[in-house]
Amino acid sequence: MRPAAAAFAFAAALPVAAAALTLPYPADHAAELTQSPDSYSLPVGPWKAGTLDTITTEGRVTRTAWRVDDATLTTLALLAPLRDQLGAEGYRLLYECATADCGGFDFRFAVDVLPEPEMHVDLGDFRFLSAERRREGGSDYLAILVSRSSDSGFVEIVQIGSAGTAAPGVVSTGAAHPATGDPAPKDESDLARALTGTGKVVLGDLGFATGSSALEAGDYASLEALAAFLKANPEAAVVLVGHTDAVGSLDANIAVSRARAQSVMDRLVSAYGADPRQLSAEGVGYLSPVASNLTAEGRTRNRRVEATLASTR
């Protein structure tokens, strides 16, 4: 699925308004890597005289890559809409450059970038910026690298949360979730079509920490859309159904899948204002796979939460 637009958002544990930057062009969520705690050398100047001017940042480091389905966009067209949004989100620009001004080949290979094919960097055409948002107790940092190939654009966004910052919840509006490969409904109408047409929809942008049944912090487009659907259809009842892969016993997996579904239900009620009378949570463990449990990719796809239309009261 090629979405019309994509978005990412992250929330800090301290009382800071959540940032929300929008990719205003067709984009697929290609890759994501989170390491916490970790350090990241953030470029704040060009490669010059054999060195790259950087500052060392520490905290939760999340790297996200997007592939843009538009060969006509220049690197400036890829970067400018994101740069223009930073000020409104409380960021100040630390450094910005284009190809030769950055330091060309040397700059590119001095910067830690997600690998091909998820993130492609043309050594003759790329742009970079870094930014900082100061807050009580520390700073959050952000880096954006954009480039292009003959048929696509590429965007890598690196988020660094200072110590104590909650996990950035990265979501894409309509884009395929990098873990499950399942599309997240981009808005209420998209979700409504899926629910009324097939009776269920995979909430493909949800994030759970490894070994945990708690939904990670962050904004989730699928939950916003589901809450809007429920408010517009007060007669509707939806069952949130948790699913797992086939590793472990059935009883244990049913318990985990039910707990994850309950966590999603709790977030819908507390953060999105959904009516708990329209919701219930169940778990079926590994009894309803959508892919083979014999492969890592299949097991990843099987770990999911679905919204199932139960009735219209």
LUMTI-996535 format. One record per residue: residue number from 0; residue in three letters; y, x, z of N, C-alpha, C in turn. Coordinates in pm, whole numbers. Layout:
// LUMTI-996535
k;r;nY;nX;nZ;caY;caX;caZ;cY;cX;cZ
NUM;ALA;Y;X;Z;Y;X;Z;Y;X;Z
...
***
This chain:
// LUMTI-996535
k;r;nY;nX;nZ;caY;caX;caZ;cY;cX;cZ
0;MET;-118;84;0;0;0;0;123;88;0
1;ARG;219;59;-90;346;130;-95;453;39;-36
2;PRO;506;71;83;602;-18;147;739;-6;84
3;ALA;822;-107;104;957;-104;50;1048;-14;131
4;ALA;1015;6;256;1095;93;342;1010;135;458
5;ALA;1054;238;530;978;283;646;1075;320;755
6;ALA;1030;314;879;1117;346;991;1040;421;1095
7;PHE;1111;502;1176;1047;560;1293;1139;541;1410
8;ALA;1082;533;1527;1162;514;1648;1098;591;1761
9;PHE;1179;637;1858;1121;698;1975;1205;662;2096
10;ALA;1143;657;2213;1212;615;2334;1199;722;2439
11;ALA;1306;748;2513;1304;845;2622;1270;776;2753
12;ALA;1209;850;2845;1173;793;2974;1297;765;3057
13;LEU;1400;849;3041;1523;828;3115;1605;721;3045
14;PRO;1707;663;3111;1779;549;3055;1871;588;2941
15;VAL;1812;612;2824;1886;644;2703;1844;544;2597
16;ALA;1939;493;2520;1904;397;2416;1809;460;2316
17;ALA;1709;386;2273;1610;438;2180;1674;465;2044
18;ALA;1638;578;1988;1687;609;1855;1608;532;1752
19;ALA;1672;497;1643;1603;424;1538;1660;468;1405
20;LEU;1592;559;1338;1634;606;1207;1549;539;1101
21;THR;1611;501;991;1542;427;886;1535;507;758
22;LEU;1416;513;701;1398;574;569;1420;463;466
23;PRO;1533;461;397;1566;349;310;1512;364;168
24;TYR;1388;408;158;1324;424;29;1173;412;50
25;PRO;1096;385;-57;951;370;-42;889;497;15
26;ALA;812;484;123;755;601;189;622;568;253
27;ASP;528;661;241;399;650;307;394;749;423
28;HIS;345;704;537;330;789;655;208;879;631
29;ALA;232;1005;600;125;1092;550;52;1169;659
30;ALA;122;1209;765;57;1291;868;139;1287;995
31;GLU;70;1314;1106;139;1321;1235;63;1415;1327
32;LEU;137;1497;1402;77;1590;1497;165;1593;1621
33;THR;105;1564;1737;178;1567;1863;112;1666;1958
34;GLN;192;1751;2019;144;1846;2118;236;1841;2239
35;SER;178;1827;2357;257;1814;2478;183;1871;2598
36;PRO;249;1963;2673;378;2023;2640;361;2134;2537
37;ASP;468;2165;2467;464;2270;2367;606;2324;2351
38;SER;617;2433;2278;748;2488;2247;768;2486;2096
39;TYR;893;2482;2055;924;2479;1912;1050;2560;1889
40;SER;1041;2653;1795;1157;2735;1759;1242;2657;1660
41;LEU;1352;2602;1706;1436;2516;1624;1542;2598;1551
42;PRO;1540;2598;1418;1641;2673;1343;1781;2616;1365
43;VAL;1875;2704;1396;2015;2664;1412;2106;2753;1327
44;GLY;2045;2826;1235;2119;2912;1145;2026;2961;1035
45;PRO;2077;3036;938;1997;3078;824;1910;3200;854
46;TRP;1817;3225;762;1745;3353;762;1842;3458;710
47;LYS;1867;3561;790;1965;3661;753;1929;3793;819
48;ALA;1935;3898;742;1908;4033;792;1771;4042;859
49;GLY;1674;3974;800;1537;3985;847;1500;3898;964
50;THR;1589;3810;1010;1558;3722;1123;1610;3581;1096
51;LEU;1550;3486;1168;1594;3348;1160;1660;3311;1292
52;ASP;1778;3253;1284;1852;3213;1403;1792;3084;1458
53;THR;1730;3090;1576;1664;2974;1635;1698;2965;1784
54;ILE;1670;2847;1840;1668;2829;1985;1529;2779;2023
55;THR;1481;2816;2139;1349;2773;2184;1362;2642;2260
56;THR;1292;2540;2214;1292;2410;2279;1153;2385;2336
57;GLU;1146;2306;2441;1019;2278;2506;1008;2131;2540
58;GLY;884;2080;2541;859;1941;2575;749;1885;2488
59;ARG;757;1757;2461;661;1691;2373;710;1709;2229
60;VAL;630;1775;2148;668;1805;2009;586;1717;1915
61;THR;654;1634;1838;588;1544;1744;638;1574;1604
62;ARG;544;1607;1516;577;1634;1375;521;1519;1291
63;THR;606;1459;1210;566;1348;1125;606;1377;981
64;ALA;514;1353;887;543;1375;745;537;1243;670
65;TRP;628;1228;575;635;1108;492;633;1151;345
66;ARG;559;1078;264;560;1101;119;637;986;55
67;VAL;738;1018;-22;831;918;-76;793;886;-220
68;ASP;769;761;-246;721;717;-377;837;693;-473
69;ASP;913;799;-500;1025;788;-592;1059;926;-643
70;ALA;1028;953;-769;1049;1086;-826;1195;1111;-863
71;THR;1279;1006;-860;1418;1021;-903;1510;1066;-791
72;LEU;1465;1058;-666;1552;1093;-554;1568;1244;-542
73;THR;1692;1289;-533;1719;1430;-508;1697;1459;-360
74;THR;1695;1588;-325;1679;1622;-184;1799;1574;-102
75;LEU;1917;1574;-162;2034;1521;-92;2019;1371;-68
76;ALA;1966;1299;-166;1946;1156;-149;1841;1126;-42
77;LEU;1745;1216;-26;1644;1200;79;1704;1224;217
78;LEU;1790;1326;227;1840;1368;358;1962;1289;404
79;ALA;2054;1261;313;2185;1205;351;2176;1077;434
80;PRO;2089;980;398;2085;856;479;2041;882;623
81;LEU;1954;980;643;1909;1013;778;2020;1085;855
82;ARG;2085;1180;789;2195;1254;852;2306;1159;894
83;ASP;2337;1060;810;2446;969;839;2418;881;960
84;GLN;2290;863;993;2254;778;1107;2255;854;1241
85;LEU;2254;985;1236;2237;1062;1359;2352;1042;1458
86;GLY;2474;1037;1407;2588;1020;1496;2580;892;1576
87;ALA;2539;784;1510;2528;655;1578;2420;657;1685
88;GLU;2324;748;1672;2216;757;1769;2243;862;1877
89;GLY;2366;916;1879;2404;1006;1986;2373;1152;1961
90;TYR;2337;1188;1837;2305;1327;1804;2428;1399;1750
91;ARG;2433;1529;1777;2533;1614;1713;2459;1715;1626
92;LEU;2514;1741;1510;2451;1831;1414;2462;1975;1464
93;LEU;2350;2047;1465;2350;2188;1502;2359;2278;1379
94;TYR;2287;2239;1273;2283;2323;1154;2232;2241;1037
95;GLU;2288;2267;918;2242;2203;795;2254;2302;682
96;CYS;2154;2304;594;2158;2398;481;2074;2345;365
97;ALA;2093;2407;250;2016;2378;130;1964;2508;72
98;THR;1837;2513;40;1763;2621;-25;1821;2761;-4
99;ALA;1904;2808;-96;1953;2946;-90;2035;2971;35
100;ASP;2118;2872;75;2200;2889;195;2114;2901;320
101;CYS;1998;2837;318;1906;2847;432;1845;2987;443
102;GLY;1824;3047;326;1755;3176;321;1635;3171;229
103;GLY;1623;3061;151;1520;3049;50;1379;3066;101
104;PHE;1303;3147;30;1161;3172;60;1142;3214;205
105;ASP;1223;3305;254;1206;3357;390;1227;3249;496
106;PHE;1328;3165;476;1353;3056;571;1233;2962;574
107;ARG;1187;2922;456;1075;2828;449;954;2879;527
108;PHE;917;3004;511;796;3054;574;818;3102;717
109;ALA;943;3098;762;969;3125;903;968;2997;985
110;VAL;971;2882;917;974;2752;984;834;2694;988
111;ASP;796;2641;1104;665;2578;1120;666;2442;1051
112;VAL;585;2427;945;584;2305;863;441;2253;855
113;LEU;425;2121;855;293;2062;836;237;2107;701
114;PRO;105;2122;689;46;2181;568;43;2086;448
115;GLU;22;2146;331;-6;2069;210;-139;1994;230
116;PRO;-161;1882;162;-70;1815;69;23;1715;137
117;GLU;8;1699;272;88;1598;340;236;1631;335
118;MET;269;1760;348;408;1801;339;420;1912;237
119;HIS;487;1885;127;507;1982;20;650;2032;24
120;VAL;668;2163;10;802;2222;6;815;2303;-122
121;ASP;905;2261;-210;940;2335;-330;1035;2447;-288
122;LEU;995;2571;-310;1075;2685;-265;1211;2694;-333
123;GLY;1227;2618;-441;1355;2620;-510;1438;2495;-487
124;ASP;1390;2403;-401;1464;2278;-382;1424;2212;-250
125;PHE;1493;2250;-142;1469;2185;-14;1599;2184;66
126;ARG;1605;2097;165;1719;2089;255;1669;2074;398
127;PHE;1750;2119;493;1710;2118;634;1830;2085;721
128;LEU;1804;2017;832;1905;2003;935;1839;2000;1072
129;SER;1914;2040;1174;1870;2029;1313;1982;1963;1391
130;ALA;1944;1890;1499;2042;1814;1576;1998;1807;1721
131;GLU;2093;1778;1809;2068;1770;1952;2132;1643;2008
132;ARG;2060;1579;2101;2116;1467;2175;2106;1500;2324
133;ARG;2220;1519;2387;2221;1553;2529;2210;1427;2613
134;ARG;2140;1439;2724;2124;1327;2816;2104;1383;2955
135;GLU;2106;1293;3053;2087;1335;3190;1951;1402;3205
136;GLY;1950;1523;3255;1824;1593;3279;1778;1681;3165
137;GLY;1851;1685;3054;1807;1771;2945;1859;1724;2811
138;SER;1794;1770;2705;1833;1735;2569;1710;1700;2487
139;ASP;1728;1613;2391;1628;1586;2289;1675;1653;2160
140;TYR;1581;1709;2086;1614;1778;1961;1540;1714;1845
141;LEU;1594;1733;1728;1535;1675;1608;1560;1769;1490
142;ALA;1460;1784;1406;1474;1863;1283;1421;1781;1166
143;ILE;1489;1789;1054;1446;1718;933;1442;1819;818
144;LEU;1329;1824;749;1312;1907;630;1273;1815;515
145;VAL;1343;1824;404;1310;1742;287;1291;1830;165
146;SER;1201;1787;77;1179;1857;-49;1121;1757;-149
147;ARG;1075;1807;-263;1023;1715;-365;928;1789;-458
148;SER;843;1709;-524;757;1761;-631;797;1688;-758
149;SER;715;1701;-861;748;1637;-988;738;1485;-981
150;ASP;662;1433;-884;644;1288;-880;674;1223;-745
151;SER;713;1302;-643;733;1245;-510;838;1324;-433
152;GLY;892;1259;-332;975;1327;-234;895;1347;-106
153;PHE;937;1440;-22;866;1470;102;967;1486;215
154;VAL;935;1426;329;1023;1433;447;937;1468;567
155;GLU;977;1572;640;914;1603;769;1019;1589;878
156;ILE;983;1513;982;1071;1491;1096;1003;1550;1219
157;VAL;1071;1639;1288;1018;1699;1411;1102;1650;1527
158;GLN;1037;1592;1627;1105;1543;1747;1060;1627;1865
159;ILE;1155;1676;1943;1123;1755;2062;1190;1688;2181
160;GLY;1108;1634;2271;1160;1571;2391;1157;1668;2506
161;SER;1266;1679;2580;1270;1772;2692;1177;1727;2802
162;ALA;1151;1814;2898;1056;1786;3005;1088;1653;3071
163;GLY;984;1571;3088;1001;1441;3150;1021;1329;3051
164;THR;1037;1361;2924;1056;1259;2824;922;1195;2790
165;ALA;921;1066;2776;799;994;2743;757;1024;2600
166;ALA;632;994;2571;579;1016;2437;658;938;2334
167;PRO;709;1004;2230;779;930;2126;681;838;2054
168;GLY;713;709;2048;628;616;1977;673;604;1834
169;VAL;602;664;1741;643;664;1602;576;550;1530
170;VAL;653;464;1467;598;350;1396;656;347;1256
171;SER;585;286;1165;634;270;1029;631;123;991
172;THR;738;76;936;747;-64;897;680;-83;763
173;GLY;557;-135;765;484;-161;643;403;-44;592
174;ALA;422;75;646;348;191;598;210;197;661
175;ALA;118;264;594;-15;280;650;-11;371;771
176;HIS;-75;331;878;-78;413;998;-157;540;970
177;PRO;-105;659;1007;-171;783;970;-309;798;1032
178;ALA;-334;732;1144;-465;746;1208;-567;650;1149
179;THR;-531;521;1142;-628;421;1099;-629;401;949
180;GLY;-517;428;882;-508;399;740;-484;252;713
181;ASP;-468;171;818;-446;28;801;-297;0;800
182;PRO;-252;-94;714;-109;-122;706;-60;-202;826
183;ALA;56;-164;877;120;-243;981;207;-347;914
184;PRO;204;-472;960;291;-573;899;436;-533;913
185;LYS;511;-541;803;647;-488;805;747;-586;864
186;ASP;715;-714;865;805;-813;924;726;-939;953
187;GLU;796;-1042;1005;728;-1165;1045;659;-1232;927
188;SER;725;-1235;809;666;-1303;694;540;-1232;646
189;ASP;541;-1098;652;423;-1021;613;307;-1052;706
190;LEU;333;-1054;837;229;-1084;934;182;-1228;920
191;ALA;276;-1321;900;240;-1462;888;147;-1485;769
192;ARG;176;-1417;659;89;-1432;541;-52;-1384;571
193;ALA;-63;-1272;643;-195;-1220;676;-269;-1312;773
194;LEU;-199;-1360;876;-263;-1445;975;-307;-1578;916
195;THR;-219;-1640;839;-254;-1771;784;-346;-1760;663
196;GLY;-342;-1646;595;-427;-1631;477;-568;-1587;508
197;THR;-583;-1491;600;-717;-1438;632;-759;-1465;775
198;GLY;-665;-1513;856;-698;-1545;995;-684;-1429;1091
199;LYS;-654;-1309;1041;-639;-1195;1131;-555;-1088;1064
200;VAL;-503;-995;1146;-428;-883;1093;-448;-765;1187
201;VAL;-468;-646;1131;-478;-525;1210;-338;-481;1250
202;LEU;-317;-458;1378;-189;-406;1427;-195;-254;1413
203;GLY;-168;-207;1292;-202;-70;1254;-110;38;1304
204;ASP;0;3;1372;92;108;1416;82;137;1566
205;LEU;-15;79;1634;-25;99;1778;-74;239;1812
206;GLY;-29;291;1924;-70;424;1967;-123;423;2109
207;PHE;-240;482;2129;-299;495;2262;-328;643;2286
208;ALA;-294;691;2402;-325;829;2437;-475;848;2441
209;THR;-522;967;2406;-665;996;2405;-726;968;2542
210;GLY;-834;890;2542;-904;858;2665;-835;755;2752
211;SER;-729;690;2700;-654;593;2779;-656;457;2712
212;SER;-649;352;2794;-640;217;2740;-496;167;2743
213;ALA;-401;250;2789;-261;209;2799;-189;234;2667
214;LEU;-117;135;2621;-37;148;2500;78;245;2525
215;GLU;98;339;2433;202;438;2451;341;376;2442
216;ALA;439;444;2502;577;398;2496;628;402;2352
217;GLY;724;318;2322;782;319;2189;799;178;2134
218;ASP;864;169;2021;885;43;1953;776;26;1847
219;TYR;720;-94;1839;613;-122;1744;651;-239;1654
220;ALA;664;-210;1525;704;-314;1429;606;-429;1428
221;SER;477;-400;1441;377;-507;1435;391;-603;1553
222;LEU;424;-550;1672;441;-636;1789;568;-718;1779
223;GLU;673;-660;1726;796;-735;1705;772;-851;1609
224;ALA;697;-823;1501;667;-927;1402;577;-1035;1461
225;LEU;478;-995;1542;388;-1093;1601;462;-1181;1701
226;ALA;548;-1122;1782;626;-1201;1878;715;-1301;1805
227;ALA;777;-1258;1695;861;-1349;1617;779;-1463;1559
228;PHE;659;-1432;1512;570;-1536;1458;535;-1638;1565
229;LEU;503;-1593;1684;465;-1684;1792;583;-1772;1833
230;LYS;702;-1714;1837;820;-1794;1873;851;-1899;1767
231;ALA;829;-1864;1640;854;-1959;1531;744;-2064;1519
232;ASN;628;-2036;1580;513;-2127;1571;458;-2151;1711
233;PRO;528;-2230;1793;486;-2248;1933;352;-2317;1949
234;GLU;300;-2377;1841;169;-2440;1848;55;-2341;1821
235;ALA;89;-2220;1779;-13;-2122;1743;-66;-2050;1866
236;ALA;-195;-2016;1862;-258;-1934;1966;-323;-1815;1899
237;VAL;-302;-1697;1956;-354;-1573;1898;-438;-1500;2000
238;VAL;-555;-1453;1957;-640;-1369;2040;-623;-1225;1995
239;LEU;-591;-1138;2086;-584;-994;2059;-723;-937;2085
240;VAL;-782;-876;1982;-921;-830;1992;-925;-678;1978
241;GLY;-974;-611;2081;-988;-467;2077;-1121;-425;2017
242;HIS;-1120;-315;1942;-1240;-262;1877;-1248;-111;1904
243;THR;-1368;-57;1908;-1389;86;1929;-1482;142;1823
244;ASP;-1502;274;1828;-1608;334;1747;-1740;322;1824
245;ALA;-1847;380;1771;-1979;360;1829;-2022;474;1921
246;VAL;-1927;553;1968;-1959;661;2061;-1964;604;2203
247;GLY;-2076;622;2272;-2088;571;2408;-2163;439;2413
248;SER;-2179;388;2534;-2256;266;2553;-2175;144;2512
249;LEU;-2245;35;2481;-2178;-87;2440;-2093;-143;2555
250;ASP;-2147;-144;2675;-2072;-199;2789;-1942;-123;2811
251;ALA;-1949;10;2804;-1828;91;2825;-1726;66;2715
252;ASN;-1774;54;2592;-1682;32;2481;-1620;-107;2485
253;ILE;-1694;-205;2527;-1637;-339;2541;-1528;-339;2646
254;ALA;-1552;-268;2757;-1451;-260;2863;-1324;-192;2814
255;VAL;-1337;-81;2740;-1221;-10;2688;-1147;-95;2586
256;SER;-1220;-158;2495;-1155;-238;2392;-1082;-357;2452
257;ARG;-1139;-419;2555;-1071;-531;2620;-945;-483;2693
258;ALA;-954;-368;2759;-839;-315;2831;-725;-281;2735
259;ARG;-757;-228;2618;-653;-197;2521;-588;-325;2468
260;ALA;-669;-426;2442;-614;-554;2397;-523;-614;2504
261;GLN;-564;-602;2629;-483;-654;2739;-351;-577;2749
262;SER;-355;-446;2727;-235;-365;2730;-137;-410;2622
263;VAL;-190;-441;2504;-105;-491;2395;-45;-627;2432
264;MET;-126;-713;2490;-77;-845;2533;36;-829;2635
265;ASP;16;-742;2732;117;-720;2835;248;-672;2774
266;ARG;240;-581;2675;362;-531;2610;430;-642;2530
267;LEU;353;-726;2462;412;-836;2387;493;-927;2478
268;VAL;441;-952;2596;509;-1042;2689;630;-974;2753
269;SER;612;-852;2802;717;-785;2879;830;-730;2792
270;ALA;796;-676;2675;897;-610;2592;948;-695;2477
271;TYR;866;-790;2431;904;-866;2311;920;-1016;2339
272;GLY;904;-1056;2465;932;-1193;2502;833;-1297;2453
273;ALA;710;-1256;2421;610;-1352;2375;565;-1441;2490
274;ASP;526;-1563;2458;478;-1659;2557;332;-1628;2590
275;PRO;301;-1592;2714;161;-1558;2747;65;-1674;2726
276;ARG;116;-1798;2723;29;-1913;2700;-25;-1917;2558
277;GLN;38;-1842;2468;-8;-1837;2329;-103;-1719;2304
278;LEU;-129;-1639;2406;-204;-1515;2387;-324;-1506;2479
279;SER;-426;-1438;2433;-538;-1397;2516;-589;-1264;2465
280;ALA;-666;-1194;2546;-714;-1061;2510;-864;-1051;2528
281;GLU;-933;-999;2428;-1077;-982;2432;-1114;-845;2376
282;GLY;-1237;-802;2401;-1286;-676;2345;-1428;-690;2300
283;VAL;-1458;-635;2183;-1595;-646;2129;-1658;-508;2111
284;GLY;-1594;-402;2161;-1652;-269;2148;-1674;-231;2003
285;TYR;-1796;-186;1973;-1824;-139;1837;-1901;-242;1753
286;LEU;-1897;-368;1791;-1979;-469;1724;-1922;-520;1592
287;SER;-1799;-484;1560;-1739;-533;1435;-1666;-421;1363
288;PRO;-1741;-323;1311;-1677;-208;1244;-1618;-248;1109
289;VAL;-1516;-172;1067;-1461;-189;932;-1493;-68;845
290;ALA;-1559;32;904;-1597;153;831;-1719;214;899
291;SER;-1778;314;834;-1896;378;888;-1864;459;1013
292;ASN;-1946;447;1116;-1930;528;1235;-1996;666;1221
293;LEU;-2046;696;1103;-2110;825;1079;-2011;934;1040
294;THR;-1885;894;1015;-1782;991;979;-1666;982;1075
295;ALA;-1593;1092;1090;-1476;1093;1179;-1371;995;1130
296;GLU;-1351;990;998;-1252;899;942;-1290;754;971
297;GLY;-1419;723;955;-1465;587;981;-1448;549;1128
298;ARG;-1482;641;1217;-1467;611;1361;-1320;587;1396
299;THR;-1231;664;1334;-1088;644;1359;-1044;505;1316
300;ARG;-1087;462;1199;-1050;329;1150;-1107;219;1238
301;ASN;-1222;242;1295;-1284;139;1378;-1212;120;1511
302;ARG;-1139;219;1556;-1064;208;1682;-932;137;1651
303;ARG;-923;10;1685;-809;-71;1644;-794;-192;1735
304;VAL;-679;-259;1724;-657;-390;1786;-614;-485;1676
305;GLU;-680;-600;1669;-649;-701;1570;-589;-824;1639
306;ALA;-501;-893;1568;-452;-1024;1611;-526;-1129;1530
307;THR;-594;-1220;1597;-672;-1324;1531;-612;-1461;1562
308;LEU;-585;-1538;1458;-530;-1672;1475;-642;-1763;1525
309;ALA;-631;-1808;1650;-739;-1886;1712;-726;-2035;1684
310;SER;-603;-2087;1689;-584;-2231;1667;-439;-2262;1649
311;THR;-409;-2383;1605;-275;-2436;1606;-281;-2562;1690
312;ARG;-237;-2548;1815;-257;-2654;1913;-181;-2781;1877
***
